Each structure stands twice: as structure tokens, then as C-alpha cells.
């Protein structure tokens, strides 16, 4: 789920760890900092113009009527822009920048190099139809989902974009080489293509009456033309792309390693990620077995619970203990009310235990929009980092009315009462929402736009463990058990991503690993298998970020000893605006910025 993003600059809170003495030992040159600030602004202006659909989501509304250009000329403009900025960045002596700007320069360099690599080497524009379907959907959704401007103004922008979405479809047909397109990608987009029309029906048509005269006619004409264009695109998808899609969805070791480096901007390599994930899997399962031994002791029909279990005995015991947790489910018609209650509980606990400063501005609990239901129970939906004063939503999904009793039971076994508590912790308090509210106060606009998913997702996973350690739900052992199961999903994601993309895992291997080793329900695992084929180097962000957060806390605790204060530590970690975790560690521990 998307993490909540920064919104307005302010002064960072007081620090727990020593402030960076490196700034005094190696003083920055104000002229160099000024030059870098100017370069950063040129990048921000240019990248918003090149990516107008993403710019809307970020909160820059200068280009709300435009769409991205993926023609050969458009791609060349992107390359020229990125290479020019890289050359300018090379002329700046980054050792003379402030420590904060040293971090920003490295983040910017990673983004520029990643964009060049994506166009020239990965070439997803030539083989991934989801690039284009994503643009078409976001072109409308990013305009209409938030009230950043009056509805008539947003409808006018939507009209201009609807007139241009057929151009996106035409570029897809021109650029995509069916021989390189994986079948799973083609089939997925063929199923999703009509989703653009559902966005029109959800957001545009019900509000069209707010435009009058020529503006209304232009909107109606744009809708009619777009419906025709979607139908034409569907015919091409069904009759040309899907039947001829012959590409391999696995990107292979070389591309994977390169993409992982850009995606994570982490201190951990692919081999280290796999080694740590496997070690954590064994450790967490051992902890789950210890809980199972206590919870199942003397229960009728309990499986064998020896102190040194075989793998089969460990598996059966953990499964039996999890059944105790699965049995405690919210009623299907009370899921939303229960989720709201868990948010209240998590907020009260965070305040009572003095774990981190809790923002005054409340998160707004909403019903999840209908077209987004049926996948996850909840998510955090933040405004773009440049949008000011807009609400953060904690979206909760009621169970679809058309679901059968069996579907509901399977869903609520996964999202049992304790798992709903964990979701509220992860997505809102003290996870994504709280992290975003703190990050909003960091002064760097560039860092806000390039905020690290590894930091954000890692923080959310870290808080699950932190809340359990603090005794959430009265130290309920089954809550810890479910928290560990949720953690297994996180580290399982990292193993699965490499297994599928680099080690050629089959569906059977992937499903066995997820359902047996990480205890995921069959439907959850089946969805993850599809995701692992469609994406690469994103699934590890949760595990890698969490590991770096755990490592950083241990390092700061070791440095400060008895002076370590948990709340002050958390407040300082969140004061930097969510750069990659390794940079936060370097800033906090006064290490060289690498």
C-alpha cells in the first residue's frame, strides 16, 4: 500500500542522537549548496513536465491537462534531460555540500541514472503494456480522487486528458513488440483495459453537470471519443497482443541486480537479502513454534509439541496455533466498524506508551472506493507531497455483498481480528500515516518528491514488531503469533521475488513456499504469484527497509547506551523526510555520507 507522503516543510524535532559533527569537521560551501539547490529546482521543473500524470499525483498541477509522451521523440527528450542533469551534477563538488545536501545529491543521482537505465536498458516501454494502461488510468484518477481544486476545474483538466488518452493507446500499439511481451502482462492488461471506463462512470459522468455550454459539450465529446478508443484498444489487445505475446516475464539475474540496486538504494546486495531473509524465516518460525507450544499445551487434540521438533511437527503445531487466531473473526457486516476501533486502539496505545510523537491532525477514515475493493482490507491513501492541507485517508473495505460464504470465510481467516489490528498499525498508527505526518515537516522538497519506499515500508513493518514488543493487546501471545505470520509474508516477498525472477521458480514452487513456509492462505498466495510475475525488485522493499530500520536502532542504542530514549529516537528517525534508510543512519551516527 502507498505510504503517506510529506506535505509542508517545517523545522525537524529535537534529536536523540548526536547531531552531525561532520558538518563542522568538513564545513560546507554556501555557494556549492546554492548551485545544487538551483540544479534540484531545474530537475523538479523538468521531471514534472516530462511526467505530467505523475506530477498531478505528486501535487504539481501546472500540467494537469497533459499526458506523458512515450513516442521515440518523447523518450529521446527524457534521455537528453536526464543526461544533461547528470553532467551538471558531475560538475558539483559534493564534498563541499552540507550533509543533508550530500544525501539529496546521491538520491538525485540514483534517480537520474535509474531513468536513463530504464529507457535504454530495461526498455519496459517496448515489452510491458502495463506502462500504458497505468498511465491511462492514472491520467483520470489522479485528477479526480482528491479535491485539490474545484470540481469544474478538475473536469476541464480531465476533458483535456481524455482527448489525449487515445494517443497513449496509439503509442502502446506502436512501441510494444508482442514477441517481447510476457503473456501474463498482456492478459492482465486485457482484463484491466475497461477500467478506464469505470473511472469515467465513477468520477466524470456523475459530475458532468457542473460544466455548461461549450465546456460540457467538449467533455461529452471527449468521453464519447475515449469510449471508442478503449474499444479499439480492447480489440487490439484481444486479437493481436494476447495471441502473439511470447516474452519471458522473468527479467533474469543481470537486469534484476541492476534494477534492485536502483530500486532499493540500499546497503544490502541481492545475496545478502536472500541470506538474511532465510535466516529470519528460520528464526521467526522458531519463535512461532515456541508460542504454539504454550498455547496448545494440554488442549484436546493438540499435535505433538517436542522441544526439538521435526520440520513436519513444527509446521503442524504452528498451523494449529494459527487456527486459534483465525477463529476470532469480525462479523462480515462489522468489518469497517471493527477496523475503525482498531485504529482508535492503536492510537491510544501509542500515546500511552510514549512511543513516538502522535500528530494532532487526525487521519480520515473512509470507505474504500468500490473499484478498488476486493484485494486488500485497508490501505493508507496520502495526498501528494506538494499538495497542501489535504486529508490523509485510511481506506477500509466492506466485504463485497456478492461474495459467497466460503469466500468470506477465507478472507476473514486471513484478516482475522488480530490481523486487522496489525493492518491499522501498519497503514496508519504508528505506521504509514504517522510516518508521513512526521516526514511532511522535513525541509527538502526534492527528498519529499523522491521519498524512499524502502524507508516507508520498512518503517511500517518495524512498527508492527515495535508495538508487539511494547505489549499491545495486553501482551496477547496470539497477537504476537499473527504479527510474526505477517512478518513472514514480508520476508517471504523478498525470497519469492528472487525465486521467480532469478531462480526460475515454477508456480508450484512459489505456492508451496508461500502456503507452507509463510502460512499464507491459498487466495493470498495466488495473488502474490501473479504480482511476482508482473513486477520485479519491488517486493523486497518491505523486508530490506525493516532490516535496515532494525539495524539502525541497534547501532544507535549501542552508541547512546543508557541515554537512549525510544520516543526521541523515533522522532529523530522520522524527521529526515524518508530518504533511503542507510542515509538516515549515516546522518544520525555522524558517519560519512556514501
C-alpha positions as CSV (number, residue, x, y, z in Angstrom):
1,X,0.0,0.0,0.0
2,X,1.1,3.5,-0.6
3,X,2.7,5.3,2.2
4,X,1.6,8.7,3.3
5,X,3.7,11.4,1.8
6,X,5.3,14.7,3.0
7,X,3.2,17.8,2.6
8,X,4.7,21.0,4.1
9,X,8.2,22.0,5.4
10,X,8.9,22.8,9.0
11,X,11.7,22.5,11.5
12,X,12.8,18.9,12.4
13,X,12.2,17.9,16.0
14,X,14.9,17.7,18.7
15,X,17.3,14.9,18.2
16,X,18.1,12.0,20.4
17,X,21.4,11.0,18.9
18,X,24.4,13.4,18.4
19,X,24.0,15.9,15.6
20,X,26.3,15.5,12.7
21,X,29.7,16.8,13.7
22,X,30.8,16.0,10.2
23,X,29.4,19.3,9.1
24,X,31.8,21.2,11.4
25,X,34.7,18.9,10.6
26,X,34.1,19.4,6.8
27,X,32.3,22.7,6.5
28,X,30.0,23.1,3.5
29,X,30.4,25.9,0.9
30,X,27.3,28.0,0.7
31,X,28.0,28.7,-3.0
32,X,28.0,25.0,-3.8
33,X,24.8,24.4,-1.8
34,X,23.2,27.2,-3.8
35,X,24.3,25.7,-7.1
36,X,22.9,22.3,-6.0
37,X,19.6,23.9,-5.0
38,X,19.3,25.5,-8.4
39,X,20.0,22.2,-10.1
40,X,17.5,20.4,-7.9
41,X,14.8,23.0,-8.9
42,X,15.6,22.5,-12.6
43,X,15.2,18.8,-12.2
44,X,11.9,19.2,-10.4
45,X,10.5,21.5,-13.0
46,X,11.7,19.3,-15.9
47,X,10.6,16.0,-14.5
48,X,7.1,17.3,-13.8
49,X,6.8,18.5,-17.3
50,X,8.1,15.2,-18.7
51,X,5.8,13.1,-16.4
52,X,2.6,15.3,-16.1
53,X,0.4,12.4,-15.0
54,X,2.7,11.6,-12.0
55,X,3.1,15.3,-11.4
56,X,-0.7,15.6,-10.7
57,X,-0.4,12.9,-8.0
58,X,2.7,14.5,-6.5
59,X,0.8,17.8,-6.2
60,X,2.2,19.9,-9.1
61,X,-0.9,20.9,-11.1
62,X,0.8,23.0,-13.8
63,X,0.4,20.2,-16.3
64,X,-3.0,18.7,-15.3
65,X,-4.2,18.8,-18.9
66,X,-1.2,16.9,-20.4
67,X,-0.2,13.2,-20.7
68,X,3.2,11.6,-20.9
69,X,4.8,11.1,-24.3
70,X,6.3,7.7,-25.0
71,X,7.0,8.2,-28.7
72,X,10.5,7.8,-29.9
73,X,10.9,11.6,-29.7
74,X,9.4,11.7,-26.2
75,X,11.8,9.1,-25.0
76,X,14.7,10.9,-26.5
77,X,13.7,14.1,-24.7
78,X,13.7,12.2,-21.5
79,X,17.2,10.8,-22.1
80,X,18.6,14.2,-23.1
81,X,17.1,15.8,-20.0
82,X,18.5,13.2,-17.6
83,X,21.9,13.0,-19.2
84,X,22.2,16.8,-19.2
85,X,21.3,17.0,-15.5
86,X,23.8,14.1,-14.7
87,X,26.5,16.1,-16.5
88,X,25.7,19.2,-14.4
89,X,25.6,17.2,-11.2
90,X,29.1,15.8,-12.1
91,X,30.4,19.4,-12.0
92,X,29.4,19.9,-8.4
93,X,31.9,19.1,-5.7
94,X,29.5,17.2,-3.5
95,X,32.1,17.0,-0.7
96,X,31.5,20.7,-0.2
97,X,27.7,20.3,0.2
98,X,26.0,20.2,3.6
99,X,25.5,16.7,4.9
100,X,21.7,17.0,4.1
101,X,22.5,18.1,0.5
102,X,25.1,15.3,0.2
103,X,22.2,12.9,0.8
104,X,19.9,14.7,-1.7
105,X,22.6,14.7,-4.3
106,X,23.0,10.9,-4.0
107,X,19.3,10.4,-4.1
108,X,19.0,12.6,-7.2
109,X,21.9,10.9,-9.0
110,X,20.3,7.5,-8.3
111,X,17.0,8.7,-9.9
112,X,18.7,10.2,-12.9
113,X,20.8,7.1,-13.6
114,X,17.7,4.9,-13.0
115,X,15.6,6.8,-15.5
116,X,18.4,6.5,-18.2
117,X,18.8,2.8,-17.4
118,X,15.1,2.2,-17.6
119,X,14.7,3.8,-21.0
120,X,17.9,2.4,-22.6
121,X,18.4,-1.0,-20.9
122,X,15.3,-2.3,-19.2
123,X,13.1,-0.9,-22.1
124,X,9.8,-1.6,-20.4
125,X,8.2,0.7,-22.9
126,X,8.8,-2.0,-25.5
127,X,7.5,-5.0,-23.6
128,X,5.3,-4.0,-20.7
129,X,1.8,-3.0,-21.7
130,X,1.1,-2.1,-18.0
131,X,3.1,1.0,-18.6
132,X,0.4,2.3,-20.8
133,X,-2.7,1.0,-19.0
134,X,-1.3,2.6,-15.8
135,X,-0.9,5.9,-17.5
136,X,-4.4,5.8,-19.0
137,X,-6.0,5.1,-15.6
138,X,-3.8,7.4,-13.5
139,X,-4.5,10.3,-16.0
140,X,-8.1,10.3,-14.8
141,X,-7.8,9.0,-11.2
142,X,-5.0,11.4,-10.1
143,X,-7.2,14.4,-11.2
144,X,-10.5,13.2,-9.7
145,X,-9.7,11.3,-6.5
146,X,-8.8,14.4,-4.4
147,X,-10.4,17.8,-4.0
148,X,-7.2,19.8,-4.6
149,X,-9.2,22.2,-6.8
150,X,-12.9,22.9,-7.5
151,X,-14.7,20.2,-9.5
152,X,-15.3,22.3,-12.6
153,X,-11.5,23.0,-12.9
154,X,-10.7,19.3,-12.5
155,X,-13.3,18.3,-15.1
156,X,-11.7,20.7,-17.6
157,X,-8.3,19.1,-17.0
158,X,-9.9,15.7,-17.3
159,X,-11.5,16.7,-20.6
160,X,-8.1,17.7,-22.0
161,X,-6.6,14.4,-20.8
162,X,-9.4,12.3,-22.1
163,X,-8.8,13.8,-25.5
164,X,-5.2,12.7,-25.3
165,X,-5.5,9.2,-23.8
166,X,-6.1,7.7,-27.3
167,X,-2.5,9.0,-28.0
168,X,-1.3,6.7,-25.1
169,X,-3.1,3.7,-26.7
170,X,-1.6,4.5,-30.1
171,X,1.9,4.7,-28.6
172,X,1.4,1.3,-26.9
173,X,0.5,-0.3,-30.2
174,X,3.5,1.3,-31.9
175,X,6.0,0.6,-29.2
176,X,5.1,-2.9,-27.9
177,X,6.8,-5.8,-29.6
178,X,4.5,-8.8,-29.0
179,X,7.5,-11.2,-29.2
180,X,8.9,-9.5,-26.0
181,X,5.6,-9.0,-24.2
182,X,5.0,-11.7,-21.5
183,X,1.7,-13.5,-21.8
184,X,0.8,-12.7,-18.1
185,X,1.3,-8.9,-18.8
186,X,-0.8,-9.0,-22.0
187,X,-3.7,-10.9,-20.3
188,X,-3.7,-8.7,-17.3
189,X,-3.9,-5.5,-19.3
190,X,-6.6,-7.1,-21.5
191,X,-8.7,-7.6,-18.3
192,X,-7.9,-4.1,-16.9
193,X,-8.4,-2.0,-20.1
194,X,-12.1,-1.3,-19.5
195,X,-11.2,0.0,-16.0
196,X,-10.7,3.4,-17.7
197,X,-14.4,3.4,-18.4
198,X,-15.2,2.6,-14.8
199,X,-13.2,5.7,-13.8
200,X,-15.3,7.8,-16.2
201,X,-18.5,6.3,-14.8
202,X,-17.3,6.8,-11.2
203,X,-15.8,10.3,-11.3
204,X,-16.7,12.1,-14.6
205,X,-20.3,11.3,-15.6
206,X,-21.9,12.0,-12.1
207,X,-20.3,15.4,-12.0
208,X,-20.5,16.4,-15.7
209,X,-23.5,18.7,-15.0
210,X,-21.1,21.1,-13.3
211,X,-19.9,22.2,-16.7
212,X,-22.2,24.1,-19.0
213,X,-22.4,25.1,-22.7
214,X,-19.3,24.6,-24.8
215,X,-17.3,23.1,-21.9
216,X,-19.9,20.5,-21.3
217,X,-20.1,19.6,-25.0
218,X,-16.3,19.3,-25.2
219,X,-16.4,16.9,-22.1
220,X,-19.2,14.8,-23.6
221,X,-17.3,14.6,-27.0
222,X,-14.1,13.6,-25.1
223,X,-16.0,10.9,-23.2
224,X,-17.5,9.5,-26.4
225,X,-14.1,9.5,-28.2
226,X,-12.4,7.8,-25.3
227,X,-15.1,5.1,-25.1
228,X,-14.4,4.4,-28.8
229,X,-10.6,4.4,-28.2
230,X,-10.9,2.0,-25.3
231,X,-13.0,-0.4,-27.5
232,X,-10.4,-0.2,-30.3
233,X,-7.6,-0.8,-27.8
234,X,-9.5,-3.8,-26.4
235,X,-9.8,-5.3,-29.9
236,X,-6.1,-4.9,-30.4
237,X,-5.3,-6.4,-27.0
238,X,-7.6,-9.4,-27.6
239,X,-6.8,-10.1,-31.2
240,X,-3.2,-9.0,-31.6
241,X,-1.3,-8.7,-28.4
242,X,-2.6,-11.6,-26.3
243,X,-2.4,-14.2,-29.0
244,X,1.1,-13.2,-30.0
245,X,2.7,-12.4,-26.6
246,X,5.8,-14.6,-26.4
247,X,8.0,-12.8,-23.9
248,X,9.5,-14.1,-20.7
249,X,8.2,-12.4,-17.5
250,X,11.5,-13.2,-15.7
251,X,14.0,-10.4,-16.2
252,X,17.0,-12.6,-15.2
253,X,19.9,-12.1,-12.9
254,X,21.8,-9.2,-14.7
255,X,18.8,-6.9,-15.2
256,X,17.4,-7.9,-11.7
257,X,20.6,-7.0,-9.9
258,X,20.8,-3.6,-11.7
259,X,17.1,-2.9,-11.1
260,X,17.4,-3.9,-7.5
261,X,20.3,-1.5,-6.9
262,X,18.3,1.4,-8.3
263,X,15.0,0.4,-6.7
264,X,16.3,-0.1,-3.1
265,X,19.3,2.3,-3.0
266,X,20.3,0.0,-0.1
267,X,23.4,-1.2,1.7
268,X,22.3,-4.8,1.1
269,X,23.1,-6.8,-2.0
270,X,20.8,-9.5,-3.6
271,X,22.9,-12.3,-2.0
272,X,22.7,-10.6,1.4
273,X,19.0,-10.1,1.2
274,X,18.4,-13.8,0.4
275,X,20.8,-14.9,3.2
276,X,19.2,-12.6,5.8
277,X,15.6,-13.5,4.7
278,X,16.3,-17.2,5.0
279,X,17.9,-16.8,8.4
280,X,14.9,-14.6,9.6
281,X,12.5,-17.2,8.3
282,X,14.0,-19.9,10.4
283,X,14.2,-17.6,13.5
284,X,10.7,-16.3,13.2
285,X,9.2,-19.8,12.7
286,X,11.1,-20.9,15.8
287,X,9.6,-18.1,17.7
288,X,6.1,-19.0,16.4
289,X,6.6,-22.7,17.4
290,X,7.5,-21.6,21.0
291,X,4.3,-19.7,21.2
292,X,2.4,-22.7,19.8
293,X,3.9,-24.9,22.4
294,X,2.5,-22.7,25.2
295,X,-0.9,-22.0,23.6
296,X,-1.6,-25.6,22.6
297,X,-0.3,-27.3,25.8
298,X,-3.0,-29.5,27.3
299,X,-5.5,-28.7,24.6
300,X,-7.5,-31.7,23.4
301,X,-6.3,-33.0,20.0
302,X,-3.2,-30.8,20.0
303,X,-0.4,-32.1,17.8
304,X,3.0,-33.3,19.2
305,X,5.0,-30.4,20.8
306,X,8.5,-31.7,21.4
307,X,11.3,-29.3,22.3
308,X,13.2,-30.2,19.2
309,X,10.5,-30.7,16.6
310,X,11.0,-32.1,13.1
311,X,10.0,-29.7,10.3
312,X,6.7,-31.5,10.0
313,X,6.0,-31.3,13.7
314,X,6.9,-27.6,13.7
315,X,4.6,-27.0,10.7
316,X,1.6,-28.8,12.3
317,X,2.0,-27.0,15.6
318,X,2.2,-23.5,14.1
319,X,-0.8,-24.2,11.9
320,X,-2.8,-25.5,14.9
321,X,-2.0,-22.4,16.9
322,X,-2.8,-20.1,14.0
323,X,-6.3,-21.8,13.8
324,X,-6.9,-20.3,17.3
325,X,-6.3,-16.9,15.9
326,X,-8.3,-17.5,12.7
327,X,-11.3,-18.5,14.8
328,X,-11.6,-14.9,16.1
329,X,-13.1,-13.1,13.2
330,X,-15.1,-9.9,12.9
331,X,-18.7,-10.4,11.6
332,X,-18.8,-9.8,7.8
333,X,-21.1,-6.7,8.3
334,X,-19.0,-5.2,11.1
335,X,-15.5,-5.3,9.5
336,X,-15.4,-1.5,8.8
337,X,-16.6,-0.6,12.4
338,X,-14.0,-3.0,13.8
339,X,-11.2,-1.5,11.7
340,X,-12.1,2.0,13.0
341,X,-12.0,0.7,16.5
342,X,-8.5,-0.9,16.0
343,X,-7.2,2.5,14.7
344,X,-8.5,4.1,17.9
345,X,-6.9,1.4,20.0
346,X,-3.6,1.7,18.2
347,X,-3.6,5.5,18.6
348,X,-4.4,5.4,22.3
349,X,-1.7,2.7,22.9
350,X,1.0,4.7,21.0
351,X,0.2,7.8,23.1
352,X,0.0,5.9,26.4
353,X,3.3,4.1,25.9
354,X,5.0,7.3,24.7
355,X,6.5,5.5,21.7
356,X,6.6,8.5,19.2
357,X,5.0,11.9,18.9
358,X,1.5,11.5,17.6
359,X,0.3,14.2,15.2
360,X,-2.6,16.3,16.1
361,X,-4.2,16.2,12.7
362,X,-6.4,13.1,12.6
363,X,-6.3,10.5,9.8
364,X,-9.7,10.4,8.0
365,X,-11.3,7.0,7.9
366,X,-13.2,6.4,4.7
367,X,-15.0,3.6,2.9
368,X,-12.7,2.2,0.2
369,X,-13.9,3.3,-3.3
370,X,-15.8,0.4,-4.9
371,X,-13.4,0.0,-7.9
372,X,-10.5,-0.7,-5.5
373,X,-12.2,-3.3,-3.3
374,X,-11.7,-7.0,-3.2
375,X,-7.9,-7.2,-2.9
376,X,-6.9,-5.8,0.5
377,X,-9.0,-4.9,3.5
378,X,-7.3,-1.5,4.1
379,X,-4.7,1.0,2.8
380,X,-3.3,4.4,3.6
381,X,-4.0,7.0,0.9
382,X,-1.9,10.1,1.2
383,X,-2.0,13.4,-0.7
384,X,0.9,14.1,-3.0
385,X,3.9,15.6,-1.2
386,X,3.4,19.0,-2.9
387,X,-0.4,19.2,-2.2
388,X,-1.0,21.4,0.8
389,X,-3.7,20.9,3.5
390,X,-5.4,17.8,2.0
391,X,-6.7,14.9,4.1
392,X,-4.9,11.6,4.6
393,X,-7.3,8.7,4.1
394,X,-7.3,5.3,5.9
395,X,-9.5,3.5,3.4
396,X,-11.3,0.4,4.7
397,X,-13.2,-2.0,2.5
398,X,-16.5,-3.6,3.4
399,X,-16.7,-7.2,2.2
400,X,-18.4,-7.3,-1.2
401,X,-22.0,-8.3,-0.9
402,X,-21.8,-10.8,-3.8
403,X,-19.1,-12.9,-2.1
404,X,-20.1,-16.4,-1.1
405,X,-19.9,-17.6,2.5
406,X,-16.8,-19.6,1.5
407,X,-15.1,-16.6,0.0
408,X,-15.9,-14.5,3.1
409,X,-14.6,-17.2,5.4
410,X,-11.3,-17.5,3.5
411,X,-10.9,-13.7,3.5
412,X,-11.6,-13.3,7.2
413,X,-9.3,-16.2,8.2
414,X,-6.5,-14.1,6.7
415,X,-7.9,-10.8,8.0
416,X,-8.9,-12.0,11.5
417,X,-9.4,-9.6,14.4
418,X,-5.7,-9.6,15.3
419,X,-4.6,-9.1,11.6
420,X,-7.0,-6.1,11.4
421,X,-5.2,-4.6,14.4
422,X,-1.9,-5.2,12.6
423,X,-3.2,-3.5,9.4
424,X,-4.2,-0.4,11.4
425,X,-0.7,-0.4,12.9
426,X,1.0,-0.8,9.5
427,X,-1.2,1.5,7.4
428,X,-2.0,4.2,9.9
429,X,-0.8,4.3,13.5
430,X,2.2,4.4,14.1
431,X,2.9,3.2,10.6
432,X,2.4,4.9,7.2
433,X,0.1,7.8,8.3
434,X,2.2,8.8,11.3
435,X,5.4,8.5,9.3
436,X,4.0,10.6,6.6
437,X,2.9,13.3,9.0
438,X,6.4,13.5,10.5
439,X,8.1,13.3,7.1
440,X,6.0,16.3,6.0
441,X,8.0,18.5,8.3
442,X,11.3,17.9,6.6
443,X,12.5,20.9,4.6
444,X,13.8,19.2,1.4
445,X,11.3,19.3,-1.5
446,X,13.4,17.1,-3.6
447,X,13.5,14.5,-0.9
448,X,9.7,14.7,-0.5
449,X,9.2,14.0,-4.2
450,X,11.8,11.2,-4.2
451,X,10.8,9.7,-0.8
452,X,12.0,6.2,-0.3
453,X,9.5,3.3,-0.5
454,X,12.2,1.2,1.4
455,X,12.1,3.7,4.2
456,X,8.3,4.0,4.3
457,X,7.5,0.3,4.0
458,X,10.4,-0.7,6.3
459,X,9.1,1.7,9.0
460,X,5.6,0.3,8.8
461,X,6.9,-3.3,9.2
462,X,9.2,-2.1,12.0
463,X,6.3,-0.6,13.9
464,X,4.4,-3.9,13.9
465,X,7.3,-5.5,15.9
466,X,7.7,-2.4,18.0
467,X,4.1,-2.4,19.1
468,X,4.2,-6.1,19.9
469,X,7.4,-5.5,22.0
470,X,5.6,-2.7,23.8
471,X,2.9,-5.1,24.9
472,X,0.0,-4.3,22.5
473,X,-3.3,-6.1,23.3
474,X,-2.0,-6.9,26.8
475,X,0.9,-9.0,25.5
476,X,-1.6,-11.3,23.8
477,X,0.6,-14.3,22.6
478,X,-1.8,-14.9,19.6
479,X,-1.3,-11.3,18.6
480,X,2.5,-11.9,18.5
481,X,1.9,-15.1,16.6
482,X,-0.2,-13.2,13.9
483,X,2.4,-10.4,13.9
484,X,5.1,-13.0,13.2
485,X,3.0,-14.5,10.4
486,X,2.6,-11.0,8.9
487,X,6.3,-10.6,9.1
488,X,6.8,-14.0,7.4
489,X,4.9,-12.5,4.4
490,X,7.3,-9.6,4.3
491,X,10.4,-11.7,4.2
492,X,8.7,-14.2,2.0
493,X,8.2,-11.5,-0.5
494,X,11.9,-10.9,-0.7
495,X,12.7,-14.6,-1.2
496,X,9.8,-15.0,-3.7
497,X,10.9,-12.1,-5.9
498,X,14.4,-13.6,-6.3
499,X,13.0,-17.1,-6.7
500,X,10.7,-16.1,-9.5
501,X,12.8,-13.5,-11.3
502,X,16.2,-15.0,-11.0
503,X,15.9,-18.7,-9.9
504,X,13.1,-19.7,-12.3
505,X,10.7,-20.9,-9.7
506,X,7.6,-22.6,-11.0
507,X,4.1,-21.7,-9.8
508,X,4.0,-24.9,-7.8
509,X,7.3,-24.0,-6.0
510,X,6.1,-20.5,-5.3
511,X,2.7,-21.6,-4.0
512,X,4.2,-24.3,-1.8
513,X,6.7,-21.9,-0.3
514,X,4.0,-19.3,0.4
515,X,1.3,-21.6,1.8
516,X,3.7,-23.8,3.8
517,X,6.7,-21.8,4.8
518,X,4.9,-18.5,5.4
519,X,1.4,-19.8,6.2
520,X,-0.5,-17.7,3.6
521,X,-4.0,-18.6,2.6
522,X,-4.3,-20.0,-0.9
523,X,-6.0,-16.9,-2.3
524,X,-3.4,-14.6,-0.8
525,X,-0.6,-16.7,-2.3
526,X,-2.3,-17.0,-5.7
527,X,-2.5,-13.2,-5.9
528,X,1.1,-12.9,-4.9
529,X,2.2,-15.3,-7.6
530,X,0.6,-13.1,-10.2
531,X,2.3,-10.0,-8.6
532,X,5.7,-11.7,-8.7
533,X,5.3,-12.3,-12.4
534,X,4.1,-8.7,-13.2
535,X,6.7,-6.8,-11.0
536,X,10.3,-7.2,-10.0
537,X,12.5,-5.6,-7.4
538,X,9.5,-4.1,-5.5
539,X,8.5,-7.0,-3.3
540,X,11.8,-6.8,-1.3
541,X,11.3,-3.2,-0.2
542,X,9.4,-4.2,2.9
543,X,11.9,-6.7,4.2
544,X,15.0,-4.7,3.3
545,X,13.6,-1.5,4.8
546,X,12.6,-3.3,8.0
547,X,16.1,-4.9,8.3
548,X,17.8,-1.5,7.9
549,X,15.5,0.0,10.5
550,X,16.2,-2.8,13.0
551,X,20.0,-2.5,12.3
552,X,19.9,1.3,12.7
553,X,18.1,1.2,16.0
554,X,20.6,-1.4,17.4
555,X,23.5,0.8,16.3
556,X,22.1,4.0,17.9
557,X,21.2,2.1,21.1
558,X,24.8,0.8,21.2
559,X,26.2,4.3,20.7
560,X,23.9,6.0,23.3
561,X,23.7,3.2,25.9
562,X,21.7,4.3,28.9
563,X,21.0,7.7,27.3
564,X,18.9,6.0,24.6
565,X,15.3,7.3,24.6
566,X,12.8,5.4,22.3
567,X,10.4,8.3,21.6
568,X,13.3,10.7,20.9
569,X,14.9,8.1,18.7
570,X,11.7,7.6,16.7
571,X,11.0,11.3,16.3
572,X,14.5,11.9,15.0
573,X,14.3,9.0,12.5
574,X,11.1,10.4,11.1
575,X,12.5,14.0,11.0
576,X,14.6,13.5,7.9
577,X,11.8,13.2,5.3
578,X,12.1,9.5,4.4
579,X,15.3,9.1,2.4
580,X,16.7,5.6,2.0
581,X,17.3,4.2,5.5
582,X,21.1,4.0,5.1
583,X,21.3,7.8,4.8
584,X,19.3,8.3,7.9
585,X,21.7,6.0,9.8
586,X,24.7,8.0,8.4
587,X,23.1,11.3,9.5
588,X,22.2,10.0,12.9
589,X,25.5,8.3,13.7
590,X,27.7,11.0,12.1
591,X,29.1,8.5,9.6
592,X,30.4,9.6,6.1
593,X,27.6,10.0,3.6
594,X,28.3,7.3,1.0
